[in-house]
Amino acid sequence: MLGVSFATMLATQVMAAGAHVAPLEEFAKTTVAEWIANPAIIAAIKSQNEQNASLTEDEIIALDNKWRAETKASSHPMIDGLLNSDVSKALADYRDSTTGMVTEIFVMDNKGLNVAQSDVTSDYWQGDEGKWQKTYLVGPDAIFVDEIETDESTQTLQSQMSMSIKDPATGETIGAITVGVNVEAL
């Protein structure tokens, strides 16, 4: 195991047993629950749900392909438009307020498309992934904590915690949020 520190190996063994799940679920129920109560986040999700109500699967895949292409291009108007929104800036502020524990935050609509995000994601459509399927499709108050992986860019141990977002007026699930967490900071 050349190049892997003893601390990283030890942290991997400890967290492999699922010790990260309970603290992340508690973080979801407290801090993240406060974040998703932000009326601007609720309004942005509801607006995008309405705007994209008639999108077909082919159109969703085309949007995702456009996003993926922009991540490799010098010009990225679709990505910039999303990152420069007020809600994305609020998510970046939430991320920054955790002083390194949270590495990324993104909010998804009822189709699994990104509504806002603190950082650029590799894809635009999360609807084919557990982070959306195990929260939005489950319904209100669903929480999903994913396995720990090594983040290649930072060489830190990361997990993603996701939870459904409901409309406070109706209780209806309208979207989901994913929060990337540096588990070494727990």
N, CA, C and O atoms as a DFTB+ gen file, in Angstrom:
744 C
 N C O
     1  1       0.835      -1.187       0.000
     2  2       0.000       0.000       0.000
     3  2       0.877       1.247       0.000
     4  3       0.761       2.100       0.880
     5  1       1.717       1.340      -0.952
     6  2       2.590       2.495      -1.058
     7  2       1.790       3.755      -1.301
     8  3       0.810       3.742      -2.045
     9  1       2.200       4.832      -0.683
    10  2       1.558       6.117      -0.912
    11  2       0.324       6.359      -0.066
    12  3      -0.268       7.436      -0.137
    13  1      -0.078       5.382       0.733
    14  2      -1.250       5.556       1.579
    15  2      -0.770       5.710       3.014
    16  3      -0.045       4.854       3.521
    17  1      -1.160       6.774       3.662
    18  2      -0.709       7.022       5.028
    19  2      -1.369       6.058       6.004
    20  3      -2.446       5.524       5.739
    21  1      -0.703       5.844       7.138
    22  2      -1.258       4.986       8.183
    23  2      -2.587       5.530       8.671
    24  3      -3.525       4.767       8.898
    25  1      -2.678       6.845       8.834
    26  2      -3.925       7.461       9.306
    27  2      -5.060       7.194       8.329
    28  3      -6.186       6.921       8.746
    29  1      -4.775       7.269       7.037
    30  2      -5.801       7.009       6.030
    31  2      -6.239       5.550       6.078
    32  3      -7.429       5.250       5.978
    33  1      -5.270       4.639       6.232
    34  2      -5.629       3.219       6.318
    35  2      -6.474       2.958       7.560
    36  3      -7.462       2.226       7.494
    37  1      -6.097       3.546       8.688
    38  2      -6.842       3.355       9.923
    39  2      -8.243       3.940       9.800
    40  3      -9.223       3.306      10.191
    41  1      -8.334       5.153       9.256
    42  2      -9.645       5.790       9.087
    43  2     -10.526       4.965       8.160
    44  3     -11.731       4.849       8.387
    45  1      -9.937       4.394       7.123
    46  2     -10.700       3.565       6.194
    47  2     -11.261       2.341       6.908
    48  3     -12.422       1.984       6.707
    49  1     -10.450       1.701       7.735
    50  2     -10.909       0.515       8.451
    51  2     -12.021       0.860       9.431
    52  3     -13.012       0.137       9.527
    53  1     -11.864       1.952      10.153
    54  2     -12.872       2.355      11.132
    55  2     -14.174       2.713      10.423
    56  3     -15.244       2.257      10.826
    57  1     -14.092       3.520       9.381
    58  2     -15.285       3.982       8.697
    59  2     -15.906       2.893       7.826
    60  3     -17.096       2.954       7.517
    61  1     -15.109       1.894       7.427
    62  2     -15.658       0.819       6.605
    63  2     -16.749       0.065       7.348
    64  3     -17.633      -0.529       6.731
    65  1     -16.687       0.088       8.649
    66  2     -17.693      -0.602       9.447
    67  2     -18.996       0.182       9.519
    68  3     -19.929      -0.240      10.203
    69  1     -19.077       1.305       8.831
    70  2     -20.305       2.093       8.802
    71  2     -20.418       3.098       9.928
    72  3     -21.497       3.632      10.184
    73  1     -19.311       3.358      10.601
    74  2     -19.342       4.299      11.721
    75  2     -19.686       5.716      11.277
    76  3     -20.063       6.549      12.101
    77  1     -19.560       5.994       9.993
    78  2     -19.854       7.339       9.493
    79  2     -21.353       7.581       9.310
    80  3     -21.782       8.730       9.206
    81  1     -22.143       6.525       9.271
    82  2     -23.564       6.663       8.943
    83  2     -24.322       7.459      10.000
    84  3     -25.016       8.417       9.660
    85  1     -24.208       7.090      11.259
    86  2     -24.969       7.773      12.323
    87  2     -24.645       9.262      12.418
    88  3     -25.570      10.070      12.503
    89  1     -23.355       9.661      12.406
    90  2     -23.085      11.103      12.462
    91  2     -23.623      11.864      11.246
    92  3     -24.062      13.007      11.372
    93  1     -23.588      11.232      10.074
    94  2     -24.101      11.907       8.877
    95  2     -25.620      11.982       8.893
    96  3     -26.191      12.970       8.433
    97  1     -26.281      10.962       9.411
    98  2     -27.739      11.038       9.546
    99  2     -28.123      12.146      10.524
   100  3     -29.088      12.873      10.287
   101  1     -27.381      12.280      11.612
   102  2     -27.654      13.341      12.585
   103  2     -27.402      14.711      11.955
   104  3     -28.178      15.644      12.166
   105  1     -26.328      14.833      11.186
   106  2     -26.018      16.076      10.479
   107  2     -27.159      16.426       9.523
   108  3     -27.532      17.592       9.395
   109  1     -27.706      15.417       8.856
   110  2     -28.829      15.636       7.932
   111  2     -30.049      16.155       8.673
   112  3     -30.691      17.107       8.231
   113  1     -30.368      15.532       9.793
   114  2     -31.582      15.877      10.542
   115  2     -31.493      17.240      11.223
   116  3     -32.517      17.827      11.572
   117  1     -30.294      17.735      11.409
   118  2     -30.133      19.023      12.093
   119  2     -29.725      20.099      11.092
   120  3     -30.560      20.880      10.634
   121  1     -28.463      20.134      10.762
   122  2     -27.919      21.205       9.923
   123  2     -28.520      21.227       8.521
   124  3     -28.993      22.269       8.069
   125  1     -28.506      20.090       7.831
   126  2     -29.002      20.067       6.448
   127  2     -30.499      20.351       6.413
   128  3     -30.983      20.995       5.482
   129  1     -31.230      19.884       7.404
   130  2     -32.672      20.174       7.476
   131  2     -32.918      21.678       7.552
   132  3     -33.882      22.179       6.973
   133  1     -32.056      22.398       8.260
   134  2     -32.173      23.862       8.313
   135  2     -31.891      24.470       6.945
   136  3     -32.589      25.386       6.511
   137  1     -30.861      23.955       6.265
   138  2     -30.522      24.486       4.949
   139  2     -31.685      24.333       3.981
   140  3     -32.028      25.278       3.270
   141  1     -32.295      23.155       3.946
   142  2     -33.339      22.907       2.943
   143  2     -34.669      23.545       3.304
   144  3     -35.618      23.490       2.520
   145  1     -34.747      24.147       4.476
   146  2     -35.947      24.914       4.836
   147  2     -35.892      26.320       4.249
   148  3     -36.860      27.074       4.352
   149  1     -34.771      26.675       3.638
   150  2     -34.594      27.988       3.017
   151  2     -35.661      28.170       1.924
   152  3     -35.701      27.395       0.969
   153  1     -36.517      29.180       2.057
   154  2     -37.582      29.387       1.063
   155  2     -37.061      29.550      -0.368
   156  3     -37.752      29.188      -1.320
   157  1     -35.853      30.090      -0.525
   158  2     -35.293      30.256      -1.871
   159  2     -34.995      28.900      -2.509
   160  3     -35.169      28.732      -3.716
   161  1     -34.551      27.941      -1.714
   162  2     -34.290      26.594      -2.237
   163  2     -35.599      25.932      -2.650
   164  3     -35.693      25.343      -3.726
   165  1     -36.598      26.032      -1.794
   166  2     -37.915      25.450      -2.109
   167  2     -38.476      26.080      -3.385
   168  3     -38.969      25.375      -4.265
   169  1     -38.399      27.400      -3.481
   170  2     -38.928      28.105      -4.658
   171  2     -38.185      27.702      -5.929
   172  3     -38.809      27.519      -6.975
   173  1     -36.860      27.561      -5.852
   174  2     -36.076      27.187      -7.032
   175  2     -36.440      25.781      -7.508
   176  3     -36.560      25.542      -8.709
   177  1     -36.612      24.860      -6.572
   178  2     -36.992      23.489      -6.949
   179  2     -38.376      23.488      -7.591
   180  3     -38.571      22.892      -8.650
   181  1     -39.329      24.149      -6.957
   182  2     -40.697      24.168      -7.492
   183  2     -40.732      24.812      -8.874
   184  3     -41.449      24.346      -9.760
   185  1     -39.967      25.874      -9.060
   186  2     -39.918      26.546     -10.358
   187  2     -39.353      25.613     -11.431
   188  3     -39.908      25.512     -12.525
   189  1     -38.252      24.937     -11.114
   190  2     -37.651      24.036     -12.103
   191  2     -38.553      22.831     -12.364
   192  3     -38.641      22.364     -13.500
   193  1     -39.225      22.319     -11.325
   194  2     -40.164      21.206     -11.535
   195  2     -41.251      21.604     -12.526
   196  3     -41.621      20.824     -13.404
   197  1     -41.754      22.814     -12.378
   198  2     -42.799      23.308     -13.282
   199  2     -42.244      23.520     -14.686
   200  3     -42.862      23.125     -15.675
   201  1     -41.074      24.149     -14.761
   202  2     -40.448      24.450     -16.050
   203  2     -40.120      23.172     -16.832
   204  3     -40.247      23.145     -18.056
   205  1     -39.703      22.119     -16.132
   206  2     -39.262      20.892     -16.799
   207  2     -40.290      19.766     -16.764
   208  3     -39.953      18.610     -17.022
   209  1     -41.526      20.089     -16.452
   210  2     -42.563      19.062     -16.278
   211  2     -42.715      18.162     -17.502
   212  3     -43.001      16.973     -17.359
   213  1     -42.530      18.703     -18.680
   214  2     -42.770      17.907     -19.888
   215  2     -41.491      17.344     -20.515
   216  3     -41.545      16.798     -21.618
   217  1     -40.352      17.462     -19.845
   218  2     -39.115      16.920     -20.409
   219  2     -39.219      15.409     -20.591
   220  3     -39.699      14.692     -19.713
   221  1     -38.765      14.946     -21.741
   222  2     -38.718      13.507     -21.998
   223  2     -37.373      12.954     -21.523
   224  3     -36.446      13.713     -21.239
   225  1     -37.279      11.648     -21.440
   226  2     -36.011      11.033     -21.047
   227  2     -34.910      11.383     -22.040
   228  3     -33.771      11.626     -21.639
   229  1     -35.235      11.411     -23.332
   230  2     -34.241      11.777     -24.345
   231  2     -33.752      13.211     -24.142
   232  3     -32.564      13.490     -24.304
   233  1     -34.655      14.112     -23.792
   234  2     -34.263      15.507     -23.550
   235  2     -33.397      15.623     -22.296
   236  3     -32.457      16.416     -22.258
   237  1     -33.714      14.837     -21.278
   238  2     -32.907      14.831     -20.056
   239  2     -31.497      14.339     -20.364
   240  3     -30.516      14.925     -19.907
   241  1     -31.399      13.273     -21.130
   242  2     -30.091      12.729     -21.497
   243  2     -29.314      13.731     -22.342
   244  3     -28.099      13.858     -22.184
   245  1     -29.993      14.441     -23.232
   246  2     -29.327      15.464     -24.047
   247  2     -28.782      16.590     -23.161
   248  3     -27.667      17.064     -23.379
   249  1     -29.561      17.017     -22.169
   250  2     -29.088      18.046     -21.237
   251  2     -27.876      17.549     -20.451
   252  3     -26.913      18.289     -20.251
   253  1     -27.930      16.301     -20.009
   254  2     -26.815      15.721     -19.263
   255  2     -25.567      15.645     -20.136
   256  3     -24.466      15.943     -19.672
   257  1     -25.731      15.248     -21.399
   258  2     -24.593      15.179     -22.322
   259  2     -24.008      16.560     -22.573
   260  3     -22.790      16.715     -22.662
   261  1     -24.875      17.571     -22.689
   262  2     -24.401      18.946     -22.878
   263  2     -23.576      19.378     -21.664
   264  3     -22.507      19.970     -21.815
   265  1     -24.074      19.083     -20.465
   266  2     -23.365      19.431     -19.228
   267  2     -21.989      18.762     -19.193
   268  3     -20.975      19.409     -18.930
   269  1     -21.976      17.461     -19.463
   270  2     -20.720      16.705     -19.423
   271  2     -19.709      17.276     -20.421
   272  3     -18.517      17.354     -20.122
   273  1     -20.179      17.670     -21.592
   274  2     -19.291      18.261     -22.592
   275  2     -18.747      19.600     -22.092
   276  3     -17.576      19.917     -22.299
   277  1     -19.605      20.381     -21.435
   278  2     -19.161      21.683     -20.919
   279  2     -18.112      21.545     -19.822
   280  3     -17.276      22.434     -19.659
   281  1     -18.138      20.442     -19.064
   282  2     -17.132      20.276     -18.004
   283  2     -15.732      20.144     -18.581
   284  3     -14.744      20.361     -17.878
   285  1     -15.642      19.788     -19.867
   286  2     -14.346      19.619     -20.522
   287  2     -14.018      20.764     -21.479
   288  3     -12.942      20.790     -22.076
   289  1     -14.944      21.706     -21.625
   290  2     -14.780      22.789     -22.600
   291  2     -14.303      24.072     -21.922
   292  3     -14.369      24.211     -20.701
   293  1     -13.826      24.998     -22.737
   294  2     -13.397      26.294     -22.191
   295  2     -14.590      27.213     -21.954
   296  3     -14.519      28.125     -21.130
   297  1     -15.668      26.979     -22.661
   298  2     -16.890      27.762     -22.485
   299  2     -17.956      26.856     -21.877
   300  3     -18.181      25.744     -22.355
   301  1     -18.606      27.333     -20.829
   302  2     -19.621      26.510     -20.171
   303  2     -20.781      27.353     -19.668
   304  3     -20.942      27.546     -18.463
   305  1     -21.604      27.865     -20.613
   306  2     -22.724      28.728     -20.226
   307  2     -23.779      28.023     -19.373
   308  3     -24.354      28.644     -18.480
   309  1     -24.043      26.754     -19.627
   310  2     -25.042      26.028     -18.835
   311  2     -24.567      25.900     -17.383
   312  3     -25.320      26.166     -16.446
   313  1     -23.324      25.495     -17.218
   314  2     -22.746      25.340     -15.878
   315  2     -22.668      26.689     -15.173
   316  3     -23.069      26.815     -14.016
   317  1     -22.152      27.699     -15.875
   318  2     -22.017      29.027     -15.266
   319  2     -23.367      29.590     -14.842
   320  3     -23.485      30.216     -13.789
   321  1     -24.387      29.363     -15.672
   322  2     -25.721      29.857     -15.330
   323  2     -26.216      29.281     -14.018
   324  3     -26.820      29.982     -13.207
   325  1     -25.956      28.003     -13.817
   326  2     -26.390      27.353     -12.575
   327  2     -25.527      27.788     -11.390
   328  3     -26.054      28.097     -10.321
   329  1     -24.213      27.812     -11.574
   330  2     -23.315      28.181     -10.473
   331  2     -23.493      29.625     -10.013
   332  3     -23.237      29.943      -8.852
   333  1     -23.923      30.485     -10.904
   334  2     -24.064      31.902     -10.567
   335  2     -25.430      32.261      -9.995
   336  3     -25.692      33.432      -9.720
   337  1     -26.299      31.283      -9.814
   338  2     -27.616      31.574      -9.242
   339  2     -27.480      31.898      -7.754
   340  3     -26.523      31.484      -7.101
   341  1     -28.441      32.637      -7.237
   342  2     -28.426      32.987      -5.815
   343  2     -28.486      31.748      -4.929
   344  3     -27.849      31.707      -3.876
   345  1     -29.243      30.746      -5.345
   346  2     -29.352      29.527      -4.537
   347  2     -28.020      28.775      -4.526
   348  3     -27.617      28.254      -3.487
   349  1     -27.336      28.714      -5.664
   350  2     -26.018      28.070      -5.693
   351  2     -25.035      28.817      -4.799
   352  3     -24.218      28.198      -4.118
   353  1     -25.113      30.130      -4.800
   354  2     -24.237      30.919      -3.918
   355  2     -24.556      30.645      -2.451
   356  3     -23.648      30.604      -1.621
   357  1     -25.829      30.460      -2.124
   358  2     -26.208      30.114      -0.748
   359  2     -25.640      28.747      -0.374
   360  3     -25.163      28.558       0.745
   361  1     -25.687      27.791      -1.305
   362  2     -25.122      26.467      -1.035
   363  2     -23.618      26.561      -0.802
   364  3     -23.080      25.884       0.074
   365  1     -22.938      27.397      -1.585
   366  2     -21.495      27.591      -1.385
   367  2     -21.221      28.205      -0.012
   368  3     -20.248      27.841       0.648
   369  1     -22.071      29.129       0.413
   370  2     -21.923      29.711       1.756
   371  2     -22.123      28.647       2.833
   372  3     -21.379      28.611       3.813
   373  1     -23.124      27.781       2.656
   374  2     -23.338      26.685       3.614
   375  2     -22.093      25.799       3.674
   376  3     -21.621      25.451       4.757
   377  1     -21.566      25.436       2.498
   378  2     -20.355      24.602       2.432
   379  2     -19.213      25.270       3.183
   380  3     -18.537      24.639       3.997
   381  1     -19.005      26.553       2.902
   382  2     -17.894      27.278       3.515
   383  2     -18.048      27.414       5.027
   384  3     -17.052      27.490       5.746
   385  1     -19.278      27.443       5.512
   386  2     -19.514      27.604       6.950
   387  2     -19.094      26.372       7.753
   388  3     -19.004      26.438       8.979
   389  1     -18.837      25.254       7.077
   390  2     -18.460      24.020       7.779
   391  2     -16.950      23.856       7.895
   392  3     -16.476      22.835       8.394
   393  1     -16.202      24.833       7.447
   394  2     -14.727      24.850       7.514
   395  2     -14.080      23.517       7.126
   396  3     -13.282      22.952       7.873
   397  1     -14.440      23.042       5.955
   398  2     -13.783      21.876       5.385
   399  2     -14.489      20.547       5.569
   400  3     -14.112      19.567       4.926
   401  1     -15.494      20.477       6.418
   402  2     -16.195      19.201       6.594
   403  2     -17.033      18.874       5.357
   404  3     -17.018      17.743       4.873
   405  1     -17.765      19.871       4.848
   406  2     -18.580      19.676       3.650
   407  2     -17.754      20.074       2.435
   408  3     -17.168      21.155       2.394
   409  1     -17.716      19.189       1.448
   410  2     -16.919      19.431       0.248
   411  2     -17.748      19.885      -0.942
   412  3     -17.232      20.540      -1.848
   413  1     -19.031      19.541      -0.945
   414  2     -19.919      19.951      -2.032
   415  2     -21.362      19.788      -1.588
   416  3     -21.677      18.973      -0.721
   417  1     -22.232      20.581      -2.204
   418  2     -23.669      20.478      -1.956
   419  2     -24.368      20.686      -3.288
   420  3     -24.037      21.612      -4.028
   421  1     -25.327      19.832      -3.594
   422  2     -26.167      20.115      -4.755
   423  2     -27.594      19.679      -4.491
   424  3     -27.857      18.715      -3.772
   425  1     -28.511      20.428      -5.102
   426  2     -29.949      20.219      -4.950
   427  2     -30.497      19.745      -6.285
   428  3     -30.128      20.265      -7.338
   429  1     -31.387      18.747      -6.235
   430  2     -31.971      18.160      -7.438
   431  2     -33.483      18.337      -7.450
   432  3     -34.113      18.478      -6.402
   433  1     -34.054      18.327      -8.647
   434  2     -35.504      18.472      -8.800
   435  2     -36.188      17.104      -8.813
   436  3     -35.586      16.094      -8.449
   437  1     -37.448      17.085      -9.234
   438  2     -38.217      15.836      -9.233
   439  2     -37.857      14.885     -10.375
   440  3     -38.437      13.805     -10.488
   441  1     -36.918      15.274     -11.207
   442  2     -36.423      14.390     -12.266
   443  2     -34.969      13.990     -12.012
   444  3     -34.401      13.188     -12.754
   445  1     -34.373      14.550     -10.963
   446  2     -32.977      14.269     -10.660
   447  2     -32.009      15.218     -11.332
   448  3     -30.803      14.969     -11.331
   449  1     -32.510      16.306     -11.908
   450  2     -31.654      17.314     -12.540
   451  2     -31.196      18.324     -11.496
   452  3     -31.947      18.672     -10.585
   453  1     -29.961      18.791     -11.633
   454  2     -29.438      19.780     -10.696
   455  2     -30.237      21.075     -10.782
   456  3     -30.532      21.574     -11.868
   457  1     -30.576      21.601      -9.619
   458  2     -31.254      22.893      -9.506
   459  2     -30.244      23.959      -9.105
   460  3     -30.263      25.077      -9.621
   461  1     -29.364      23.597      -8.179
   462  2     -28.333      24.505      -7.672
   463  2     -27.204      23.653      -7.114
   464  3     -27.402      22.492      -6.756
   465  1     -26.013      24.251      -7.044
   466  2     -24.870      23.497      -6.541
   467  2     -23.761      24.431      -6.097
   468  3     -23.595      25.527      -6.632
   469  1     -23.007      23.976      -5.110
   470  2     -21.893      24.774      -4.605
   471  2     -20.673      24.650      -5.500
   472  3     -19.845      25.559      -5.548
   473  1     -20.553      23.542      -6.207
   474  2     -19.392      23.232      -7.040
   475  2     -19.875      22.513      -8.297
   476  3     -20.996      22.007      -8.341
   477  1     -19.028      22.474      -9.306
   478  2     -19.388      21.799     -10.553
   479  2     -19.452      20.289     -10.307
   480  3     -18.525      19.701      -9.751
   481  1     -20.546      19.680     -10.724
   482  2     -20.681      18.223     -10.661
   483  2     -20.267      17.634     -12.005
   484  3     -20.272      18.327     -13.022
   485  1     -19.913      16.363     -12.003
   486  2     -19.476      15.732     -13.250
   487  2     -20.626      15.531     -14.222
   488  3     -20.416      15.440     -15.431
   489  1     -21.850      15.461     -13.689
   490  2     -23.015      15.310     -14.552
   491  2     -24.159      16.180     -14.040
   492  3     -24.137      16.653     -12.904
   493  1     -25.142      16.379     -14.885
   494  2     -26.282      17.244     -14.580
   495  2     -27.465      16.435     -14.076
   496  3     -28.269      16.922     -13.282
   497  1     -27.567      15.186     -14.547
   498  2     -28.698      14.331     -14.190
   499  2     -28.255      13.299     -13.166
   500  3     -27.402      12.456     -13.442
   501  1     -28.846      13.377     -11.984
   502  2     -28.545      12.434     -10.905
   503  2     -29.634      11.365     -10.787
   504  3     -29.542      10.478      -9.938
   505  1     -30.655      11.445     -11.625
   506  2     -31.815      10.571     -11.516
   507  2     -31.537       9.098     -11.715
   508  3     -32.372       8.258     -11.381
   509  1     -30.375       8.772     -12.255
   510  2     -30.007       7.369     -12.449
   511  2     -29.098       6.860     -11.333
   512  3     -28.524       5.776     -11.434
   513  1     -28.974       7.657     -10.262
   514  2     -28.049       7.315      -9.174
   515  2     -28.785       7.174      -7.842
   516  3     -29.868       7.727      -7.647
   517  1     -28.170       6.421      -6.938
   518  2     -28.747       6.171      -5.627
   519  2     -29.059       7.425      -4.840
   520  3     -30.041       7.464      -4.098
   521  1     -28.240       8.449      -4.990
   522  2     -28.445       9.685      -4.221
   523  2     -29.828      10.294      -4.464
   524  3     -30.388      10.936      -3.575
   525  1     -30.373      10.096      -5.652
   526  2     -31.714      10.596      -5.964
   527  2     -32.749       9.492      -5.783
   528  3     -33.806       9.718      -5.193
   529  1     -32.447       8.305      -6.286
   530  2     -33.406       7.198      -6.234
   531  2     -33.742       6.772      -4.807
   532  3     -34.876       6.383      -4.527
   533  1     -32.765       6.844      -3.903
   534  2     -32.978       6.381      -2.525
   535  2     -33.456       7.496      -1.599
   536  3     -33.540       7.316      -0.384
   537  1     -33.766       8.643      -2.187
   538  2     -34.308       9.753      -1.391
   539  2     -35.610      10.233      -2.013
   540  3     -36.681      10.040      -1.438
   541  1     -35.527      10.854      -3.177
   542  2     -36.727      11.399      -3.818
   543  2     -37.792      10.321      -4.013
   544  3     -38.956      10.529      -3.670
   545  1     -37.403       9.185      -4.556
   546  2     -38.374       8.127      -4.845
   547  2     -38.926       7.468      -3.580
   548  3     -40.002       6.870      -3.614
   549  1     -38.201       7.574      -2.471
   550  2     -38.662       6.993      -1.202
   551  2     -39.710       7.893      -0.558
   552  3     -40.661       7.408       0.054
   553  1     -39.534       9.205      -0.698
   554  2     -40.520      10.136      -0.165
   555  2     -39.969      11.039       0.918
   556  3     -38.762      11.073       1.156
   557  1     -40.864      11.776       1.580
   558  2     -40.446      12.749       2.594
   559  2     -39.603      12.100       3.696
   560  3     -39.842      10.963       4.103
   561  1     -38.628      12.851       4.156
   562  2     -37.777      12.468       5.288
   563  2     -36.821      11.312       4.999
   564  3     -36.224      10.772       5.931
   565  1     -36.661      10.920       3.741
   566  2     -35.718       9.850       3.401
   567  2     -34.289      10.377       3.491
   568  3     -33.996      11.485       3.041
   569  1     -33.411       9.577       4.072
   570  2     -31.988       9.897       4.170
   571  2     -31.209       8.693       3.666
   572  3     -31.507       7.554       4.025
   573  1     -30.206       8.953       2.829
   574  2     -29.341       7.903       2.298
   575  2     -27.893       8.334       2.486
   576  3     -27.486       9.397       2.016
   577  1     -27.118       7.501       3.180
   578  2     -25.688       7.763       3.361
   579  2     -24.931       6.730       2.541
   580  3     -25.071       5.525       2.750
   581  1     -24.133       7.217       1.611
   582  2     -23.408       6.334       0.702
   583  2     -22.113       5.839       1.349
   584  3     -21.717       6.290       2.424
   585  1     -21.476       4.907       0.666
   586  2     -20.213       4.350       1.134
   587  2     -19.115       5.404       1.075
   588  3     -19.246       6.424       0.398
   589  1     -18.046       5.141       1.787
   590  2     -16.884       6.028       1.789
   591  2     -16.012       5.702       0.586
   592  3     -15.780       4.539       0.256
   593  1     -15.537       6.762      -0.061
   594  2     -14.614       6.620      -1.181
   595  2     -13.494       7.628      -1.006
   596  3     -13.657       8.628      -0.308
   597  1     -12.363       7.369      -1.634
   598  2     -11.271       8.334      -1.618
   599  2     -11.500       9.336      -2.731
   600  3     -11.645       8.958      -3.893
   601  1     -11.533      10.620      -2.377
   602  2     -11.655      11.677      -3.372
   603  2     -10.292      11.825      -4.038
   604  3      -9.304      12.160      -3.385
   605  1     -10.249      11.574      -5.330
   606  2      -8.976      11.589      -6.050
   607  2      -8.307      12.960      -6.045
   608  3      -7.081      13.053      -5.985
   609  1      -9.103      14.019      -6.106
   610  2      -8.507      15.353      -6.190
   611  2      -7.919      15.813      -4.862
   612  3      -6.919      16.531      -4.842
   613  1      -8.535      15.405      -3.749
   614  2      -8.064      15.878      -2.440
   615  2      -7.387      14.792      -1.614
   616  3      -6.787      15.083      -0.580
   617  1      -7.480      13.537      -2.064
   618  2      -6.942      12.392      -1.328
   619  2      -7.502      12.315       0.090
   620  3      -6.800      11.935       1.027
   621  1      -8.773      12.679       0.232
   622  2      -9.454      12.566       1.520
   623  2     -10.571      11.540       1.391
   624  3     -11.048      11.249       0.294
   625  1     -10.974      11.003       2.524
   626  2     -12.073      10.043       2.543
   627  2     -13.389      10.798       2.568
   628  3     -13.618      11.644       3.432
   629  1     -14.251      10.482       1.610
   630  2     -15.503      11.207       1.446
   631  2     -16.693      10.252       1.453
   632  3     -16.581       9.088       1.067
   633  1     -17.821      10.768       1.897
   634  2     -19.096      10.076       1.750
   635  2     -20.109      11.120       1.310
   636  3     -19.930      12.312       1.557
   637  1     -21.158      10.674       0.668
   638  2     -22.246      11.577       0.308
   639  2     -23.480      11.214       1.112
   640  3     -23.879      10.051       1.179
   641  1     -24.075      12.228       1.720
   642  2     -25.319      12.080       2.457
   643  2     -26.380      12.774       1.626
   644  3     -26.212      13.931       1.241
   645  1     -27.469      12.079       1.347
   646  2     -28.549      12.656       0.554
   647  2     -29.854      12.546       1.325
   648  3     -30.052      11.615       2.106
   649  1     -30.737      13.502       1.099
   650  2     -32.059      13.432       1.719
   651  2     -33.086      14.094       0.824
   652  3     -32.771      14.987       0.038
   653  1     -34.321      13.639       0.961
   654  2     -35.401      14.217       0.168
   655  2     -35.744      15.603       0.706
   656  3     -35.507      15.916       1.873
   657  1     -36.305      16.416      -0.174
   658  2     -36.754      17.764       0.191
   659  2     -38.249      17.818      -0.060
   660  3     -38.730      17.443      -1.130
   661  1     -38.973      18.288       0.937
   662  2     -40.426      18.369       0.782
   663  2     -40.885      19.820       0.814
   664  3     -40.243      20.687       1.407
   665  1     -42.003      20.054       0.164
   666  2     -42.653      21.358       0.179
   667  2     -43.258      21.526       1.574
   668  3     -44.112      20.732       1.969
   669  1     -42.830      22.546       2.328
   670  2     -43.357      22.697       3.686
   671  2     -44.861      22.967       3.719
   672  3     -45.518      22.700       4.724
   673  1     -45.403      23.493       2.629
   674  2     -46.835      23.802       2.589
   675  2     -47.691      22.554       2.390
   676  3     -48.802      22.471       2.913
   677  1     -47.170      21.575       1.627
   678  2     -47.978      20.398       1.283
   679  2     -47.439      19.082       1.849
   680  3     -48.174      18.100       1.948
   681  1     -46.165      19.063       2.218
   682  2     -45.531      17.824       2.667
   683  2     -45.105      16.927       1.523
   684  3     -44.549      15.852       1.746
   685  1     -45.365      17.366       0.285
   686  2     -45.021      16.586      -0.910
   687  2     -43.515      16.652      -1.172
   688  3     -42.903      17.714      -1.054
   689  1     -42.929      15.514      -1.526
   690  2     -41.518      15.486      -1.900
   691  2     -41.363      16.189      -3.242
   692  3     -42.041      15.849      -4.211
   693  1     -40.465      17.171      -3.292
   694  2     -40.277      17.954      -4.517
   695  2     -38.881      17.816      -5.101
   696  3     -38.668      18.172      -6.260
   697  1     -37.925      17.309      -4.331
   698  2     -36.555      17.196      -4.799
   699  2     -35.695      16.492      -3.773
   700  3     -36.203      15.812      -2.881
   701  1     -34.385      16.662      -3.905
   702  2     -33.440      16.041      -2.980
   703  2     -32.179      16.892      -2.912
   704  3     -31.921      17.722      -3.784
   705  1     -31.407      16.668      -1.868
   706  2     -30.127      17.348      -1.689
   707  2     -29.059      16.297      -1.438
   708  3     -29.311      15.288      -0.780
   709  1     -27.874      16.535      -1.962
   710  2     -26.715      15.694      -1.675
   711  2     -25.626      16.576      -1.098
   712  3     -25.342      17.658      -1.611
   713  1     -25.018      16.092      -0.020
   714  2     -23.942      16.811       0.655
   715  2     -22.732      15.887       0.711
   716  3     -22.786      14.816       1.316
   717  1     -21.641      16.308       0.075
   718  2     -20.395      15.561       0.158
   719  2     -19.691      15.927       1.450
   720  3     -19.567      17.107       1.779
   721  1     -19.227      14.916       2.189
   722  2     -18.624      15.150       3.499
   723  2     -17.253      14.481       3.574
   724  3     -17.093      13.314       3.215
   725  1     -16.278      15.238       4.042
   726  2     -14.957      14.718       4.344
   727  2     -15.084      13.974       5.671
   728  3     -15.128      14.606       6.726
   729  1     -15.144      12.644       5.637
   730  2     -15.398      11.882       6.863
   731  2     -14.234      11.962       7.841
   732  3     -14.401      11.673       9.026
   733  1     -13.064      12.350       7.364
   734  2     -11.933      12.535       8.270
   735  2     -12.154      13.744       9.173
   736  3     -11.470      13.894      10.185
   737  1     -13.105      14.609       8.815
   738  2     -13.398      15.803       9.614
   739  2     -14.518      15.563      10.622
   740  3     -14.854      16.462      11.393
   741  1     -15.095      14.368      10.627
   742  2     -16.184      14.072      11.571
   743  2     -15.663      13.979      12.993
   744  3     -16.437      13.737      13.919
